[in-house]
Amino acid sequence: MRTGISTGCLYPMLTEQSIDTLVALGFDVFEIFFNSFSELETDYLDKLRFCLERHHARVVSLHPFTSSFESFLLFSNYERRFLDGVAFYEMYFRAAQHLGASMVILHGLNTEYRSTISDQEYFRRFACLQERAQHYNVTLLQENVAKFRSKSSEFLQRMAEEIPESAAFVCDIKQALRCETDPVEIVRSMGSRLRHLHISDDSADHRCILPGQGCYDYRRLFDCLHELGYNGDLIIEVYRFSFRELSELVQSRRFLEEQLSPYFSGRRSQP
C-alpha cells in the first residue's frame, strides 16, 4: 500500500508537465486525469509512457475527462447511445492498458439528469462496461459522487450484492463529506469490492484540503480499511485551489505515511 497523487491536483497544468513536477517532489505513484481527446491517442500515450518509465513511476488508475457526460452517454433512456458510449469508453480502457494502469474511474448517473432507468438497469450497464474493461485487463471502478446515484451507501451496497462478479469501487472522502455521509460508512458499503481510495481532508471552513491540514479522523478510516484487508493505494486528490505551495503536497504525503505506519508495511521510504 503506497501513497500517490492525482495529476488533477495541478490542473490546468498539462498532464505530462504535472508528472514531471510531481516526480520532482518525490511522488512515483499516480492517477492520471485525462483532460482532452488527443491525450487518448497512441502517439501521446507513447510519450506519456516513456515519461513514466524514465522516472521509474507507475500509474494505477485513469480518470476520464468525460465524467460529467456519463449520464448522457451511458445512463440515458436511449439504448443505442449507451452501446456507442461503451465503445467510446473502450478508448480509456485501451489507454489504461497502454500505460500499465489497472483501473478506470466512473462517476455514473447524475441525479439531476432526466433518466428513468432503474437501479437494476444501471447495474446491468455497469456490468457490460466492466466486461469490456476486462478485455484489456482493466477494472472499472464506481466512485461515490455527490449529486450522483452513487452517493448513497445503500445504492453501493445493493450494487455489490446484485452484481458481485462485476462490482468494484473507489471511495472518495470529499465526495462522501459533501453528502454529510461518514466515509467509513461508504467504505463498509463497498466492502471487499473496494479497490481504490481518493483521499483529502476537511475542516469547518474547507471541504476539500490536503490531508493533514484539516480535522478529519483518519484513524477510524484506516481501522476500517485494515479490517477489510484493503491493499490498494491512497491517492491524494484535491483541487489546485486547495493549496498554495507545491511543498504542501510533500508534507501531506509524509503526514499520510506517518498515519499509516501502525497499520501497513512496505511503503516507500521518506525522501
Residue pairs with C-beta under 8 A, 6 or more apart in sequence:
1 230
1 231
1 232
1 233
1 234
1 260
1 264
1 266
1 267
2 29
2 233
2 234
2 267
2 268
3 29
3 233
3 234
3 236
3 253
3 256
3 257
3 260
3 267
3 268
4 27
4 28
4 29
4 30
4 31
4 60
4 233
4 234
4 235
4 236
5 22
5 27
5 29
5 30
5 31
5 235
5 236
5 237
5 249
5 253
6 30
6 31
6 32
6 33
6 63
6 198
6 235
6 236
6 237
7 15
7 18
7 19
7 22
7 30
7 31
7 32
7 33
8 31
8 33
8 63
8 237
8 239
9 18
9 22
9 236
9 237
9 238
9 239
9 240
9 242
9 249
10 17
10 18
10 21
10 22
10 240
11 18
11 33
11 35
11 239
11 240
12 35
12 240
13 21
15 32
15 33
15 34
15 35
15 39
15 48
16 47
16 48
16 51
19 30
19 48
19 51
19 52
19 55
19 57
20 51
20 55
21 246
22 30
22 249
23 55
23 57
25 246
25 247
25 249
25 250
26 250
26 253
26 271
27 57
27 249
27 253
28 55
28 56
28 57
28 58
28 268
29 57
29 58
29 60
29 233
29 235
30 52
30 57
30 58
30 59
30 60
31 59
31 60
31 61
31 62
31 63
31 105
31 198
31 235
31 237
32 48
32 59
32 61
32 62
32 63
32 99
32 101
33 62
33 63
33 65
34 40
34 62
34 63
34 64
34 65
34 92
34 95
35 65
36 65
38 44
39 45
39 48
40 91
40 92
40 95
42 98
45 95
45 98
45 99
46 98
48 99
49 98
49 99
49 100
52 58
52 59
52 99
52 100
58 100
59 96
59 99
59 100
59 101
60 101
60 102
60 103
60 196
60 232
60 233
60 235
61 96
61 101
61 102
61 103
61 104
61 105
61 141
61 170
61 196
61 235
62 92
62 95
62 96
62 99
62 101
62 103
62 104
62 105
63 104
63 105
64 70
64 89
64 92
64 104
64 105
64 106
66 73
66 88
67 105
67 106
67 107
68 107
68 110
70 85
70 106
70 107
70 108
70 109
70 110
71 108
71 109
71 110
71 113
71 115
72 81
72 113
73 81
73 82
73 84
73 85
73 88
73 89
74 82
74 85
74 86
74 89
74 108
74 109
74 125
74 129
75 82
75 108
75 109
75 113
75 115
75 117
75 122
75 125
76 82
76 113
76 115
76 117
77 115
77 116
77 117
82 125
86 128
86 129
86 132
89 104
89 129
89 132
90 132
90 136
92 104
93 104
93 132
93 133
93 135
93 136
93 138
93 140
94 136
95 101
96 102
96 103
96 104
96 136
96 138
97 136
97 137
97 138
101 138
102 137
102 138
102 139
103 138
103 139
103 140
103 141
103 168
103 170
103 195
103 196
104 133
104 138
104 139
104 140
104 141
105 141
105 143
105 170
105 196
106 126
106 129
106 140
106 141
106 142
106 143
107 143
107 145
107 148
107 150
108 122
108 126
108 142
108 143
108 145
108 148
108 149
108 150
109 115
109 117
109 122
109 148
109 149
109 150
110 147
110 148
110 149
111 147
111 148
111 149
111 151
112 147
117 125
119 149
119 155
119 158
119 159
120 162
122 149
122 159
123 158
123 159
123 162
123 163
123 166
123 167
124 163
126 140
126 142
126 159
126 163
126 166
126 167
127 163
127 165
127 166
129 140
130 139
130 140
130 166
130 168
131 166
133 139
133 140
139 168
139 195
140 168
141 168
141 169
141 170
141 195
141 196
142 150
142 156
142 159
142 167
142 168
142 169
142 170
143 150
143 169
143 170
143 171
143 172
143 175
143 198
144 150
144 151
144 153
144 156
144 169
144 170
144 171
144 172
144 175
144 176
144 186
145 151
145 172
145 175
146 175
146 178
146 179
149 155
150 156
151 175
151 179
151 181
153 181
153 185
153 186
153 188
153 189
154 189
156 169
156 186
156 189
156 190
157 189
157 190
157 191
159 167
160 167
160 169
160 189
160 190
160 191
160 193
164 193
167 193
168 193
168 195
169 190
169 193
169 194
169 195
169 196
170 194
170 195
170 196
170 197
170 198
171 183
171 186
171 187
171 190
171 194
171 196
171 197
171 198
172 197
172 198
172 200
172 237
173 183
173 197
173 198
173 199
173 200
173 201
173 202
173 216
173 221
174 198
174 200
174 202
174 207
174 208
174 237
174 238
175 198
176 182
176 183
176 185
176 186
177 183
177 202
177 207
177 216
178 207
183 221
184 220
184 221
184 224
187 194
187 221
187 224
187 225
187 228
188 224
188 228
191 228
192 228
192 229
194 225
194 228
194 230
194 232
195 232
196 232
196 233
196 235
197 225
197 230
197 232
197 233
197 234
197 235
198 235
198 237
199 211
199 234
199 235
199 236
199 237
199 256
200 208
200 209
200 210
200 211
200 236
200 237
200 238
200 242
201 208
201 209
201 210
201 211
201 212
201 213
201 214
201 215
201 216
202 208
202 209
202 214
202 215
202 216
203 209
203 213
203 214
203 215
204 215
206 214
206 242
208 238
208 239
208 242
209 238
209 242
209 243
210 236
210 238
210 242
210 243
210 248
210 249
210 251
210 252
211 218
211 236
211 252
211 255
211 256
211 259
212 251
212 252
212 255
212 256
213 243
213 248
213 252
218 256
218 259
219 259
222 259
222 260
222 263
223 263
225 263
226 263
226 264
234 256
234 260
236 249
236 252
236 253
236 256
243 249
250 271
254 270
257 267
257 268
257 270
260 267
261 267
